[in-house]
Amino acid sequence: MIQEQLQQWSGDSCVEVATCPDTVHVRDSKIEEGPQLTLSPASWTGFVAYAAQA
């Protein structure tokens, strides 16, 4: 599996995103063993488009 990691910072908040061919995984980078959100690439694209408008 090839992973690309992207971190976004906003103050003390940081999320880590790993993209795979069929899924996108999102988690809090400070809590590595914590829960993660798994999305389809289409859902992730929709979320990013929505968040960019906010």
Biopython code that builds the backbone (N, CA, C, O; Angstrom):
import numpy as np
from Bio.PDB.StructureBuilder import StructureBuilder

atoms = [
    (1, "MET", "N", (0.854, -1.176, 0.000)),
    (1, "MET", "CA", (0.000, 0.000, 0.000)),
    (1, "MET", "C", (0.900, 1.239, 0.000)),
    (1, "MET", "O", (1.850, 1.337, 0.776)),
    (2, "ILE", "N", (0.583, 2.152, -0.863)),
    (2, "ILE", "CA", (1.297, 3.422, -0.926)),
    (2, "ILE", "C", (0.482, 4.457, -0.170)),
    (2, "ILE", "O", (-0.716, 4.609, -0.409)),
    (3, "GLN", "N", (1.120, 5.154, 0.725)),
    (3, "GLN", "CA", (0.436, 6.187, 1.495)),
    (3, "GLN", "C", (1.066, 7.537, 1.234)),
    (3, "GLN", "O", (2.286, 7.676, 1.144)),
    (4, "GLU", "N", (0.220, 8.501, 1.119)),
    (4, "GLU", "CA", (0.667, 9.887, 1.056)),
    (4, "GLU", "C", (0.077, 10.557, 2.278)),
    (4, "GLU", "O", (-1.134, 10.502, 2.492)),
    (5, "GLN", "N", (0.900, 11.178, 3.067)),
    (5, "GLN", "CA", (0.396, 11.801, 4.276)),
    (5, "GLN", "C", (0.420, 13.306, 4.130)),
    (5, "GLN", "O", (1.381, 13.889, 3.628)),
    (6, "LEU", "N", (-0.645, 13.914, 4.574)),
    (6, "LEU", "CA", (-0.785, 15.359, 4.525)),
    (6, "LEU", "C", (-1.211, 15.816, 5.905)),
    (6, "LEU", "O", (-2.142, 15.262, 6.489)),
    (7, "GLN", "N", (-0.543, 16.807, 6.419)),
    (7, "GLN", "CA", (-0.921, 17.345, 7.720)),
    (7, "GLN", "C", (-1.372, 18.781, 7.545)),
    (7, "GLN", "O", (-0.741, 19.564, 6.835)),
    (8, "GLN", "N", (-2.463, 19.113, 8.194)),
    (8, "GLN", "CA", (-3.000, 20.464, 8.160)),
    (8, "GLN", "C", (-2.981, 21.011, 9.577)),
    (8, "GLN", "O", (-3.468, 20.362, 10.503)),
    (9, "TRP", "N", (-2.423, 22.195, 9.748)),
    (9, "TRP", "CA", (-2.324, 22.790, 11.075)),
    (9, "TRP", "C", (-3.260, 23.981, 11.212)),
    (9, "TRP", "O", (-3.420, 24.794, 10.301)),
    (10, "SER", "N", (-3.863, 24.048, 12.372)),
    (10, "SER", "CA", (-4.675, 25.208, 12.744)),
    (10, "SER", "C", (-4.530, 25.336, 14.254)),
    (10, "SER", "O", (-5.278, 24.715, 15.009)),
    (11, "GLY", "N", (-3.583, 26.130, 14.684)),
    (11, "GLY", "CA", (-3.313, 26.224, 16.118)),
    (11, "GLY", "C", (-2.720, 24.917, 16.594)),
    (11, "GLY", "O", (-1.724, 24.447, 16.045)),
    (12, "ASP", "N", (-3.334, 24.317, 17.627)),
    (12, "ASP", "CA", (-2.866, 23.033, 18.143)),
    (12, "ASP", "C", (-3.535, 21.850, 17.455)),
    (12, "ASP", "O", (-3.226, 20.701, 17.768)),
    (13, "SER", "N", (-4.440, 22.112, 16.533)),
    (13, "SER", "CA", (-5.168, 21.045, 15.855)),
    (13, "SER", "C", (-4.393, 20.575, 14.630)),
    (13, "SER", "O", (-3.880, 21.389, 13.862)),
    (14, "CYS", "N", (-4.311, 19.271, 14.453)),
    (14, "CYS", "CA", (-3.604, 18.722, 13.309)),
    (14, "CYS", "C", (-4.252, 17.402, 12.923)),
    (14, "CYS", "O", (-4.438, 16.527, 13.768)),
    (15, "VAL", "N", (-4.594, 17.258, 11.656)),
    (15, "VAL", "CA", (-5.102, 15.993, 11.168)),
    (15, "VAL", "C", (-4.122, 15.421, 10.157)),
    (15, "VAL", "O", (-3.406, 16.149, 9.468)),
    (16, "GLU", "N", (-4.112, 14.105, 10.091)),
    (16, "GLU", "CA", (-3.243, 13.401, 9.169)),
    (16, "GLU", "C", (-4.141, 12.657, 8.185)),
    (16, "GLU", "O", (-5.109, 12.011, 8.586)),
    (17, "VAL", "N", (-3.819, 12.749, 6.906)),
    (17, "VAL", "CA", (-4.627, 12.133, 5.860)),
    (17, "VAL", "C", (-3.744, 11.163, 5.091)),
    (17, "VAL", "O", (-2.665, 11.534, 4.629)),
    (18, "ALA", "N", (-4.197, 9.929, 4.954)),
    (18, "ALA", "CA", (-3.491, 8.931, 4.153)),
    (18, "ALA", "C", (-4.414, 8.519, 3.010)),
    (18, "ALA", "O", (-5.533, 8.059, 3.241)),
    (19, "THR", "N", (-3.944, 8.684, 1.791)),
    (19, "THR", "CA", (-4.747, 8.313, 0.634)),
    (19, "THR", "C", (-4.287, 6.966, 0.095)),
    (19, "THR", "O", (-3.090, 6.715, -0.043)),
    (20, "CYS", "N", (-5.230, 6.122, -0.202)),
    (20, "CYS", "CA", (-5.006, 4.819, -0.810)),
    (20, "CYS", "C", (-5.888, 4.761, -2.060)),
    (20, "CYS", "O", (-6.745, 5.628, -2.234)),
    (21, "PRO", "N", (-5.708, 3.783, -2.918)),
    (21, "PRO", "CA", (-6.503, 3.762, -4.146)),
    (21, "PRO", "C", (-8.021, 3.775, -3.918)),
    (21, "PRO", "O", (-8.747, 4.442, -4.655)),
    (22, "ASP", "N", (-8.500, 3.051, -2.915)),
    (22, "ASP", "CA", (-9.949, 2.925, -2.709)),
    (22, "ASP", "C", (-10.479, 3.634, -1.480)),
    (22, "ASP", "O", (-11.694, 3.703, -1.294)),
    (23, "THR", "N", (-9.597, 4.169, -0.627)),
    (23, "THR", "CA", (-10.032, 4.799, 0.616)),
    (23, "THR", "C", (-9.146, 5.986, 0.968)),
    (23, "THR", "O", (-8.019, 6.119, 0.492)),
    (24, "VAL", "N", (-9.697, 6.836, 1.814)),
    (24, "VAL", "CA", (-8.945, 7.948, 2.396)),
    (24, "VAL", "C", (-9.122, 7.834, 3.907)),
    (24, "VAL", "O", (-10.249, 7.751, 4.395)),
    (25, "HIS", "N", (-8.031, 7.830, 4.639)),
    (25, "HIS", "CA", (-8.060, 7.685, 6.093)),
    (25, "HIS", "C", (-7.660, 9.011, 6.733)),
    (25, "HIS", "O", (-6.683, 9.640, 6.329)),
    (26, "VAL", "N", (-8.434, 9.427, 7.743)),
    (26, "VAL", "CA", (-8.184, 10.696, 8.433)),
    (26, "VAL", "C", (-8.130, 10.418, 9.927)),
    (26, "VAL", "O", (-8.965, 9.686, 10.459)),
    (27, "ARG", "N", (-7.139, 11.008, 10.609)),
    (27, "ARG", "CA", (-7.041, 10.843, 12.062)),
    (27, "ARG", "C", (-6.380, 12.063, 12.682)),
    (27, "ARG", "O", (-5.773, 12.883, 11.994)),
    (28, "ASP", "N", (-6.513, 12.163, 13.986)),
    (28, "ASP", "CA", (-5.823, 13.173, 14.775)),
    (28, "ASP", "C", (-4.376, 12.701, 14.923)),
    (28, "ASP", "O", (-4.132, 11.632, 15.482)),
    (29, "SER", "N", (-3.431, 13.471, 14.439)),
    (29, "SER", "CA", (-2.036, 13.031, 14.458)),
    (29, "SER", "C", (-1.465, 12.903, 15.869)),
    (29, "SER", "O", (-0.459, 12.223, 16.068)),
    (30, "LYS", "N", (-2.097, 13.552, 16.847)),
    (30, "LYS", "CA", (-1.598, 13.479, 18.227)),
    (30, "LYS", "C", (-2.079, 12.223, 18.938)),
    (30, "LYS", "O", (-1.552, 11.873, 19.994)),
    (31, "ILE", "N", (-3.074, 11.537, 18.376)),
    (31, "ILE", "CA", (-3.622, 10.328, 18.998)),
    (31, "ILE", "C", (-3.523, 9.199, 17.972)),
    (31, "ILE", "O", (-4.525, 8.803, 17.377)),
    (32, "GLU", "N", (-2.311, 8.686, 17.771)),
    (32, "GLU", "CA", (-2.067, 7.704, 16.722)),
    (32, "GLU", "C", (-2.897, 6.435, 16.862)),
    (32, "GLU", "O", (-3.292, 5.856, 15.851)),
    (33, "GLU", "N", (-3.170, 5.990, 18.071)),
    (33, "GLU", "CA", (-3.956, 4.775, 18.282)),
    (33, "GLU", "C", (-5.443, 5.061, 18.423)),
    (33, "GLU", "O", (-6.233, 4.151, 18.672)),
    (34, "GLY", "N", (-5.823, 6.317, 18.264)),
    (34, "GLY", "CA", (-7.225, 6.703, 18.396)),
    (34, "GLY", "C", (-8.031, 6.348, 17.162)),
    (34, "GLY", "O", (-7.519, 5.719, 16.236)),
    (35, "PRO", "N", (-9.282, 6.749, 17.153)),
    (35, "PRO", "CA", (-10.154, 6.416, 16.027)),
    (35, "PRO", "C", (-9.721, 7.139, 14.754)),
    (35, "PRO", "O", (-9.061, 8.178, 14.792)),
    (36, "GLN", "N", (-10.112, 6.560, 13.646)),
    (36, "GLN", "CA", (-9.855, 7.196, 12.363)),
    (36, "GLN", "C", (-11.128, 7.154, 11.537)),
    (36, "GLN", "O", (-11.989, 6.294, 11.726)),
    (37, "LEU", "N", (-11.223, 8.079, 10.639)),
    (37, "LEU", "CA", (-12.356, 8.169, 9.733)),
    (37, "LEU", "C", (-11.897, 7.621, 8.396)),
    (37, "LEU", "O", (-10.860, 8.032, 7.877)),
    (38, "THR", "N", (-12.667, 6.691, 7.831)),
    (38, "THR", "CA", (-12.340, 6.118, 6.532)),
    (38, "THR", "C", (-13.429, 6.505, 5.549)),
    (38, "THR", "O", (-14.612, 6.257, 5.787)),
    (39, "LEU", "N", (-13.024, 7.113, 4.443)),
    (39, "LEU", "CA", (-13.961, 7.618, 3.444)),
    (39, "LEU", "C", (-13.611, 7.094, 2.058)),
    (39, "LEU", "O", (-12.481, 6.679, 1.802)),
    (40, "SER", "N", (-14.591, 7.119, 1.177)),
    (40, "SER", "CA", (-14.296, 6.857, -0.228)),
    (40, "SER", "C", (-13.640, 8.103, -0.803)),
    (40, "SER", "O", (-13.835, 9.196, -0.270)),
    (41, "PRO", "N", (-12.871, 7.970, -1.872)),
    (41, "PRO", "CA", (-12.277, 9.160, -2.485)),
    (41, "PRO", "C", (-13.332, 10.195, -2.899)),
    (41, "PRO", "O", (-13.091, 11.396, -2.776)),
    (42, "ALA", "N", (-14.472, 9.755, -3.379)),
    (42, "ALA", "CA", (-15.533, 10.691, -3.777)),
    (42, "ALA", "C", (-16.075, 11.452, -2.567)),
    (42, "ALA", "O", (-16.321, 12.655, -2.657)),
    (43, "SER", "N", (-16.263, 10.772, -1.448)),
    (43, "SER", "CA", (-16.741, 11.443, -0.236)),
    (43, "SER", "C", (-15.710, 12.440, 0.273)),
    (43, "SER", "O", (-16.069, 13.536, 0.704)),
    (44, "TRP", "N", (-14.437, 12.072, 0.228)),
    (44, "TRP", "CA", (-13.374, 12.974, 0.667)),
    (44, "TRP", "C", (-13.347, 14.221, -0.210)),
    (44, "TRP", "O", (-13.237, 15.336, 0.299)),
    (45, "THR", "N", (-13.444, 14.042, -1.507)),
    (45, "THR", "CA", (-13.446, 15.178, -2.438)),
    (45, "THR", "C", (-14.615, 16.111, -2.147)),
    (45, "THR", "O", (-14.457, 17.331, -2.155)),
    (46, "GLY", "N", (-15.797, 15.531, -1.889)),
    (46, "GLY", "CA", (-16.963, 16.339, -1.540)),
    (46, "GLY", "C", (-16.774, 17.094, -0.239)),
    (46, "GLY", "O", (-17.156, 18.259, -0.130)),
    (47, "PHE", "N", (-16.187, 16.436, 0.746)),
    (47, "PHE", "CA", (-15.937, 17.092, 2.037)),
    (47, "PHE", "C", (-14.966, 18.258, 1.883)),
    (47, "PHE", "O", (-15.207, 19.341, 2.416)),
    (48, "VAL", "N", (-13.866, 18.042, 1.154)),
    (48, "VAL", "CA", (-12.878, 19.102, 0.965)),
    (48, "VAL", "C", (-13.491, 20.288, 0.235)),
    (48, "VAL", "O", (-13.221, 21.435, 0.590)),
    (49, "ALA", "N", (-14.310, 20.030, -0.778)),
    (49, "ALA", "CA", (-14.972, 21.111, -1.506)),
    (49, "ALA", "C", (-15.901, 21.896, -0.573)),
    (49, "ALA", "O", (-15.933, 23.126, -0.615)),
    (50, "TYR", "N", (-16.649, 21.187, 0.261)),
    (50, "TYR", "CA", (-17.550, 21.834, 1.213)),
    (50, "TYR", "C", (-16.761, 22.661, 2.238)),
    (50, "TYR", "O", (-17.106, 23.808, 2.522)),
    (51, "ALA", "N", (-15.701, 22.061, 2.782)),
    (51, "ALA", "CA", (-14.912, 22.744, 3.810)),
    (51, "ALA", "C", (-14.211, 23.982, 3.241)),
    (51, "ALA", "O", (-14.029, 24.969, 3.953)),
    (52, "ALA", "N", (-13.829, 23.937, 2.004)),
    (52, "ALA", "CA", (-13.148, 25.088, 1.389)),
    (52, "ALA", "C", (-14.075, 26.298, 1.262)),
    (52, "ALA", "O", (-13.606, 27.434, 1.194)),
    (53, "GLN", "N", (-15.370, 26.062, 1.230)),
    (53, "GLN", "CA", (-16.343, 27.136, 1.129)),
    (53, "GLN", "C", (-16.615, 27.803, 2.478)),
    (53, "GLN", "O", (-17.093, 28.937, 2.523)),
    (54, "ALA", "N", (-16.316, 27.117, 3.559)),
    (54, "ALA", "CA", (-16.628, 27.617, 4.902)),
    (54, "ALA", "C", (-15.718, 28.740, 5.317)),
    (54, "ALA", "O", (-15.853, 29.268, 6.421)),
]
sb = StructureBuilder()
sb.init_structure("model")
sb.init_model(0)
sb.init_chain("A")
sb.init_seg("    ")
for serial, (resi, resn, name, xyz) in enumerate(atoms, 1):
    if name == "N":
        sb.init_residue(resn, " ", resi, " ")
    sb.init_atom(name, np.array(xyz, "f"), 0.0, 1.0, " ", f" {name:<3s}", serial, name[0])
structure = sb.get_structure()
